[in-house]
Amino acid sequence: MASWAALSPSIVEYFQGEDFYRCGYCKNESGSRSNGMWAHSMTVQDYQDLIDRGWRRSGKYVYKPVMNQTCCPQYTIRCRPLQFQPSKSHKKVLKKMLKFLAKGEISKGNCEDEPMEPTMEDAVASDFALINKLDIQCDLKTLSDDLKESLKSEEKKKGKSSKREESNELIQSQDTEEKLDPGEPSHSVKAHTVPQPGKGADLSKPPCRKAKEIRKERKRLKLMRQNPGGELEGFQVRGQPPSLFPPKAKSNQPKSLEDLIFESLPESASHKFEVRVVRSSPPSSQFKATFQESYQVYKRYQMVVHKDPPDKPTVSQFTRFLCSSPLEGQYRPSDLLCPETYVWVPIEQCLPSLENSKYCRFNQDPEAVDEGRSKEPDRLQVFYKKAIMPYGVYKKQRRDPGGEAAVLQYAGLVGQTCAERMLLFRD
């Protein structure tokens, strides 16, 4: 036997029975079915292992739906937050938020024209936008032979008229020079006209540049703004000796979510953004001071999103559902969990099966079984009369044949690992 205080393990109280009850999703009065237990305390590792076997929780109540019998099977989804990369839409939302924090301005409408991080698709789009702003007309592909022939024939027809137009331009230029005052310096003034097909490039506009060159120029200007008076990669500032140290290599990795959220704000920012981790169980002083504000956010969310009446989201409901927790730590919640073999399967492989049936075995191997199932129930840990003992010892002392079925059912649902590590409370 061991001391409970020294180990500080998870302590759960299992409720035997698989009665049907009202479903919170489809509102079927007797369609939902699950097994459950009350977690007096629970470590993060135990809860993670339970999640990997299809368990979930609401407050301190931990339950596992009977997937092949319940009306609305609840498949466990695993996300990978450490591999998350913000999309273009995410960056736009963050950009709006930072603009509000810095200047107090609220953007109206979409912000398609706002500069974003230079990802591949964004760089191409911004390059074309820059070309339009500079009014650079670039030929994206050569003219076809048919179009060339038609232009040549058109030139022959308008040959005489073109000569007349050129003589008119010369006369117009001379008239303009004559209209200048005698005391002013002489300048040749020429009225530019729209170039006719076949006359070549319009000399009044900048020369055509490749998109790659424009990207390089944009990068160079950006580095100059970030490091005025310093050194750039591949550039040296005039009038300064070369640096003894090579320029610091810049990472080409995209900005992480933390970098985007916690971007530095100016000292004169209109608002401040702060993230705090507040202990809710047992409640800390910060939790108590901000409790009403947090509750009002929860109440508004329930009323707007779930259409709850104002009297339904009560303080006790908020406390039980979100604040009262047996956990002590991290999360790892996009795969779906196979409800029979408890292995994670990519969601793309699961969707075709779910379109045909609401209950599916995602593991395609027909020979696969639950590798974590309970194989030695006597090694299950029991917490009885303030003492910890294996179930094999407990059943000899207690001699309760009626409760053995519930213990075996519990062991089969939580698996061998959790059965040996968590403490099953027995009175």
N, C-alpha and C positions, 0 to 999 in steps of 0.2 A: 504494500500500500504506500501511497505517496501523499504529500501535503498539497492541498488544493491551492493555498496561497502562494506556494513557491513556484508552481507551474503556471498559474494564471491562464488556464486553457479555456476553450469554448465550452459553455454549459447550455445544453438544449433540453427541452421537454417535448417529447414526441406525442402527437395526438393520433391515436389509431382511428381508422374509419375512412371511408371513401364515399360519403354521402353526396348526393347531387344537391346543388344550391343555385341561387339566382346568378346569372352571368352578367358581369358589368359591361360587356361589350355588346352582345346581341340582345340583352335584357330577357333572355329565356329564363323563366322562373325555376326550372329544374334541369338546366343544360350543362352547367359547369361542374367539374369534378377534379379534385386535387387532394394531395396529402400535405400535411403541414406540421410545423413544430414552432415552439416559442423559444427564441434565443435570449436567454438571460444575459449572456455575454458571448462574443464571437470574435475570433481573430480574423484579420484580413485574409490570411492564407487559407483558412478553413472556408471562408465565404467564396474565395476564388475557386477552390476545388469543388464547392457545391455548384457554383455557376457552370463549371465545366461538366457537370452532370445534370444540367437542366433546371436547377433550383433558382428561385428568385425571392424577393422579399418585399414587404410593405411595412415599413417601420421595423419592429422587432419580430414580426411574424414572417417566418421563412416557409415557403411552400413550393411544391412541385406538381404541376398539372399532370393529370393522367391523360397523356397526349392522344392515345387512340380511342378515348371515350368522351373526353370533354367536347363541348359544342364548338369552342373556338380555341384550337391548339395554339399555344404561345411558344413559338420557337425562339431559342436564345440566339442573339446576334452578337458577334464579336467585332468590334471596331479596332483600328490600330492607330491610336492618337499620336504615337511617336513618329509615324510615317506620314502624318497629315501635311499636305501642301496647299496653302490657300490658293483658290482660283482667282481669275480676273474679277469676278463678281464680289468675292470676299474682300479683295483689296479695295474695290470701290467703296464698299460699306465702311471699311476701316478708315479710308481717306475722308469720307464724310464725317466720321466720328472725330478724327483728329482735327479737322477743320473747325468743328463745333467747339472742341476743347480749347483750341488755340485762339480763335477769333470770335467765338460765340455765334457764328453764322450757321444757318441751317440751309443746306442745299435744296433747291426746288427742282423737281423733275429728275431725269436721269443725268448722269455725268459722263456720257460717252466721250466727250471731248477732253476730259481730264487726263493728264499724263499718268501712265501706269508703269509698273516695273517692266523693263525691256525683255520680256520673254520673246520667244521666236515669233509667235503670231503678232504680238504687240509691236515688235520692232518693224515688221513688214508694214503693218497698218500705219504706224507713225511716219515711216519713210514716205509712203504715198501721200499722207497728209501734208508733210513738209514740202513735197514737190508741188502740190496744189497751191500752197501758200506762196511759194516763190514764183508761181505761174510758169513753171518749166514744162514745156511740152515735149515729151520724149516719145519716140516711135517705139512701141513695144514689139512690133514685128514688121517685116518688110512687106511692101505692097505686092500683090499678086501680079502675074504677067498680064492678066486681062485688064487690071486697073491701070497699069503702066501704058498699055496700048491706047486705052481710052483717053488718058491724059495727053499723050503725044498728038493724037488726032485733034484734041481740043486746042492744043497750042497752035497747030497749023491754021485752024479756022480763025483764031483770035490773034494771029501774028501782026496784022496791020493795026488792029485796035490797041495792042500792047505798045507799039511804037508811038502811037498818038498819046497814050497815057504818059509815057516817059517824057515826051516833049512838053506836055502840060505840067508835069511835076517840075521840070526845069524852069519853065516860065514862072510858075507859082513861087519857086524859091527865089528867083531874081526879084519878083515884085515884093517879097517880104523884106529883102535886104534894102530896097529902095525906100521902104516906109520907115526905116530907122532914122533917128535924128542925126544930123551931120556931126554933132559933138560926141556921140556915143561911139565906142570902139566897134569895129566891124566884126560881126559874127555871122557865120553861115548858118542860117536857120533852115532846117528841112522838115517838112511835115511828113511823118511816117504814115504810110498806108498799109493796109492789110496785105501781106505778100500773096501773090497769086500762085496757084499750083504750078510747080516747075521752076520757080524762081530761087529755090534753095531755102536755107535757114533764115529765120527772122533775126537780123543783126541787132535789133533794138532790145532783145531779151537775153538773159544770161545763157551761156552755153549749157547744153544737156549734160547732166552728170549721172553716173551710175548710182544705184541705191546703196551699193556697198561703200562707195566713197562718202556718201552722205552719212551713213552710220558711223564711219570712222571719225568724221568731222564732229558729229554730235558727241561721241565719246570723249574726244579731245577737249571740247568746250566744257563738258561736264567735269572732267578731271581738273581743268583750270579753275573752275568755280570752287571746287572742293579744296584745292590746294593753291591758293593765290600766292605768287612769289616763291613757290617751292619747285620741286622737281616732279616731272611727269614721267610715266613709263615711255622711254624712247625719246624724250625731249629734255633739253637742258636750258635753264634760264640764262639769258645773255647777261654778261657782266658779273657772273658769280663763278667761283671755282668749282670744279666737279666735286661731287660728294664723295667722301671716303667710304661711305657705306652704300651698298646697292639699294635701289628702291624696294620697299616692302611689297612682297607679292600679294596681289589682291585675289581673293577667292571668287570664283565664278559661281559659287553656290547661291541659289535663291534665298531671299530673306526668310527666316523662320517666322512662325506666328508670333512668338514672343518679341522678335525684333520689330514687327509691324505694330503690335499693340503698345509696347512700352517705348515707342519712339519719343525722343526727348522733345519737350515742349519749351517754348520761350518763357523767360521769367515773367513776362507780362501777360501770360495766358489768361483767358477769361475764366476757364474752369480747370479743375484738376481731376485726374483719374487715378484712383488708388485701389489696389486689390489686397484684401485682407483675408486671412484664414482665421475664422472665428470658431472657437470651440463651443459646440452646442450641448454636449453631454459629457460631464456635468456642465451646466451653463456658466460661461465666463461673464465678466462684467461688461465686456463689449457686446456680447450676445444679448444681454438683458437691456442694454442701452439702445440697441437698434432693433429690438424684437418687433415693435409695432410697425416700423417701416418695412421690415421683411414680410410681416404678415399682410400688410396692405398690398404689396407686390404680388404675393401668392393669391390673395382674394381677387385682385383684378385679373390675374391670369386665368383663374378658374371661371370667372364670369365672362370674359371675352372669348377665350379659346374653347372652353367646354360648355359655355352657355348655362352655367349654374346660376340659380337664383341667388340674390344677395345674402339670404339667411343660411345657405348651405355651407359655404366655406368658412367654418367656425375656427376659433383659435385652437380648440382642442384637436380638431381635424388637422390643422396645419402642424401642430406640435407632434402629433402621432405619426403623420405621414412623412414629414421632412426633417424634423428636429430630433426625434427620439430614435437613436440608432445604436445597435450593439457593436458596431464596427470600430476599428481603430486604425484606419489607414489607407491604401492606394486602390486604384482600379485598373482594369485592362479590358474594358468592354470591348474586311466585313465578311465574316464567315457565319455559316449557320451550323448549329450543333445537331448531329444525328441523334434522334430521340431513342435509339435502340443500342447503338454501339458507343455513343458519346465521343465521337471524333469530330473535329472541325472540318467542314467542307466548304469550298468557295461558293459564294452565293450564286454565281452564274450557273453552276452545275445543279443547283437546287430549284431554281425558278421553273424550268420545264415540268418537273414533277409536281410542284405545287399548283400549277395551272390545271392539272387533271384531278388532283385530290387534295383535300385540306390536311390529311395526315400522310406523311411520307417518311420512308427510311432513306436517308440521303447516302449512306454508305453503299456503294455499288457492289461490294464484295459480299456474296451471299454466305460465305463461310465465316465472316468476321463476327466476333462476339464482343460483349462488354468486358474489356481486359481489366477494368478496375472494380469489378463486382466483388461482393463479399464472399470470400472463400472459407474463412475461419471465424465464424460468429462468436466463438468462445473468447476471442482476443479483443472483442469490443469492450470499450471502457465504460464503466458505470459509476455514477456518483450517488452513493447510497449512505445515508446517515453520516454526512460530512467526511466520508472516506471514499477513496478511489480504488476500484478493484476491477479485474477482468470479469466479463460476463460469466465465464465458466465458474468462477468462485462465487459470484453473486447468486446464480441459480441454485447452487448447493445450499447456501445459507437461507435464501428466501423461499425456495421451493414453491414457486408460483407458476404452475403450468399454464394458467390462463393468460398470463402476460408474455409468454414466450413468442406467440405469433406476432405480437406488435413489435417486439424487439427484432425479430428476424426480418420483418417487413422494413423496419427502419434501417437495418444494416444493408439490405439490398438496395435501398434508395440512395443512401449517402455514399456507399462504396466502402471497400476495405480500408483505404487510407484514412478517410475521415472518421470511420467507426473506431479506429484505434487511437485517434488523436483527440477527438471531441469527447466530452463527457455526457452521457445520457443520464439525465436526472430521473431517479426512481424514488418513490416514497413508500 
